[in-house]
Amino acid sequence: MLKNAIVGQSGGPTSVINASLAGVFKTARDLGLTHIYGMRNGIEGLLSERYVDLGDYIKNDVDIELLKGTPSAFLGSCRYKLPHLDKDEDIYKKLFGILEKLDIGYFFYIGGNDSMDTIAQLALYAERINSEIRFIGVPKTIDNDLVITDHTPGFGSAAKYVATSIKEIIRDGRVYDNNAVSIIEIMGRDAGWLTGSAALSTGPDCSGPDLIYLPEIVFDVDSFISRVEEVQRARRSVIVCVSEGIRTSDGNYVCEYTHDASRTIDAFGHKQLTGTARVLGDVVKERLGCKVRAIEFSLLQRCAAHMQSETDVKEAFHVGVAAARAAMDGETGKVIIIKREGEEPYQSTMGSCDVHLIANYKKDVPREWINEAGDYVLEEFISYARPLISGETTPVVVNGLPRHIENI
């Protein structure tokens, strides 16, 4: 007799994370599972026995389609780091006791690098105690920084939003005939994939941003000012895109150069990064004396379901499908990965990989995809990212606004 499944969402949401949830749920249901539970607020909620039977909330195919087009995390999220199993085995005993009570045989966790660490720890403990529960990681992150997989669900839609918004900002910024600098801050703590996607705005109707700065390259304030001055001699309105996580040669984040450098730190030791554009805006205003705008996309870049990439939605759904099938086929301690199989037309397939080869590793933008000066990305980056923003979705619209399925 088949056992039950449980699925959770963790880390920062994306506009397609719920499509992966839909893929897991629909496939597990179609394969005959009676109960597919959802953790409320991830592993942290599960420790408090906060869970729901998803069948009470997702009742039909219409609900599944609404879920695929709903941004944010339907089940709620968390940033909870499991202790190493040799340091606090009691937490693992508690978790596995809850899973046993629910008769769980299949455990899915949708998230990024930190979430894959959770899958790695749980799979190791299951092996230690000879548990038959199968643990599968479902990739998700707009940062696109998981290794081995070609890319991650969530990145394509966020990149589409970034490139579209940059096009609009460029047009607005060049309305007036005066010197101005617009600095756009884009998410990316350690890797610049999303910030680099600003270059996708370049085309017959748009010159694209003038400068792009990624965390992979050490940031130098003096060189930055010189480049802004140089660009401004050619065009009065300068558009600059920066990753939130750019650092100077001393290893400090640019955003820490403020009067209030205190930062909230999460369970994984990550500082909350914000204010990079404002800091650089103050420097530009002081040194160049021109009008400056500091723009933070903030949550908009990860929750803009109205800018979903059709490719991204389909792949997000299919990694969920692949996760359910992998678990039912007996796999455990694995992460679903996307393999790029063709370029023209773009094609991809799903595979799986040992979670220990992915968790706690980071994929940088290759140095050879960044120009020598370190202030723009090259055609190799654009060719890689372009297919991932392709296609549009058609939302269900009621009274002029998209209809979502309400979070649990």
Secondary structure as UniProt FT lines:
FT   STRAND          4..9
FT   HELIX           17..30
FT   TURN            31..32
FT   STRAND          36..39
FT   TURN            40..41
FT   HELIX           42..47
FT   TURN            48..49
FT   STRAND          51..53
FT   HELIX           54..56
FT   HELIX           61..68
FT   TURN            74..75
FT   TURN            85..87
FT   HELIX           89..101
FT   TURN            102..103
FT   STRAND          104..111
FT   HELIX           113..128
FT   TURN            129..130
FT   STRAND          134..139
FT   TURN            142..143
FT   TURN            153..154
FT   HELIX           155..173
FT   STRAND          180..186
FT   HELIX           193..196
FT   HELIX           197..201
FT   TURN            204..205
FT   STRAND          211..213
FT   TURN            215..216
FT   HELIX           221..234
FT   STRAND          237..243
FT   TURN            244..245
FT   TURN            249..250
FT   HELIX           254..256
FT   TURN            267..268
FT   HELIX           276..288
FT   STRAND          291..296
FT   TURN            298..299
FT   HELIX           300..303
FT   HELIX           305..307
FT   HELIX           310..328
FT   TURN            329..330
FT   STRAND          334..343
FT   TURN            344..345
FT   STRAND          346..354
FT   HELIX           355..357
FT   TURN            358..360
FT   HELIX           367..369
FT   TURN            372..373
FT   HELIX           379..385
FT   HELIX           386..389
FT   STRAND          397..398
FT   TURN            399..400
FT   STRAND          401..402
//
